[in-house]
Amino acid sequence: MKKKVLIGFGTRPEAVKMSPLILALRGSADFEPIVVTTGQHTEMLDQVLSVFDIKADHSLVLERSSNDLAELNARLIELASGVIAEVKPEVVCVQGDTSTTFALALAAFFQKVKVVHLEAGLRTSDRFSPFPEEINRRLTTVLADLHLAPTKIAAHNLKLEGVASEKIIVTGNTVIDALLSVVARDLVLETLEVSAVLNSGRPYVLVTMHRRESWGDPMFAVSQAIGALARRYPTYDFVIPLHPNPVVQKAMRSGVEGQENVIITAPVPYGDFCKLMSGSKVILTDSGGIQEEAPSLGKPVLVARDTTERPEAVLAGTAKLVGIDFENIVSSVSELLDDPVKYNEVAKIANPFGDGSAALRTISALRFLFSMSVKPTDFDASSQTCVPGEPLAS
């Protein structure tokens, strides 16, 4: 009989990264995926899952009266406990560092169900940055039975915290599996704004800002920098898919009002966003996932944060920390737009985060967890070469 694997997530990034695993589990002779969504980002989840032809087996209704994190976590733990008791899985797989990740891991622990943590071992060494993600992933580490680290650095972080090597497997990141799958497909674009950007023939810089710790002055500073860049480079467009949160809207619009070459859209479906990344010149972001994805497309990433839990990108040269300093953002974007030699140096660097086979390695890891096979070999990006937009050579 196949072992039940509960795959739980509540946000769009989690859905993207879990979808390749769900599809791989569907084809497995040993495991049955049970998909559970918690509804943190309900509409965005539906967009992602439709791209991969996945439907949730259980959709939990998350009722909240505020944005209070204590209320969110308490409700998520209650919901997670209920669905785990109902499904009775042999293992719960969680991904990354969201409140859903921690809640599912804790609820599984309470019921003595094994926990596998995908994208384990990311650290900034600052428990308040990113907030609350850094603490969510550290707490999940304590609860997990098997840690699937995307890179050797992430695995090293876990070992420094006392996690046994036998419980750590380097798999690469499933986000690369998802990205390469979608970019290779001839998807029909769902949004007119994205279609217009891609069909205009104008080069563009893609900008995303959403993290809680970026709210307020950091976002105002980033917006001012984008406005200055838009004036400096009138032949470029600056495309900003903007989170609907009023705090984000106010800050990110403050410095770009009236700029004709600044294009603000609502959040776009995952397939459309992959195409936006693929067609962009440079990406300025505070997103963690984009730091992983963009190098596979040959796109330089400027990270509008003071810290990153993905130092591999900075060390490899595919990403640069520019913080929230106006001058640093303007000069860093300008360097890439003005210097084709520098740009090409960055664009050709291989992606340290994966080769498109992380989901298959995760299946092997699950087999190892249940003593069905020996421990799989760790993924090693050091010898990989890359053609932007194609899987890394194996």
ABEGO torsion letter per residue (X at the ends): XBBBBBBBBABAAAAAAAAAAAAAAAABAABBBBBBBAGABAAAAAAAAAAAGBBBABBBBBBBABABAAAAAAAAAAAAAAAAAAAGBABBBBBEABAAAAAAAAAAAAAGBBBBBBGBGBBAGBAAOBOAAAAAAAAAAAABABBBBABAAAAAAAAAAGBBAAABBBAEBAAAAAAAAAAABBBBBABAAAAAAAAAGBBBBBBBBABAAABEAAAAAAAAAAAAAAAABAABBBBBBBBABAAAAAAAAAAABGBAABBBBBBBBAAAAAAAAAABABBBBABAAAAAAAAAAGBBBBBBBABBABAAAAAAGABBBAEABAAAAAAAAAAAAABAAAAAAAAABBBAAEAGAAAAAAAAAAAAAAGABBBBBBBBAAABBBBBGBBBBX
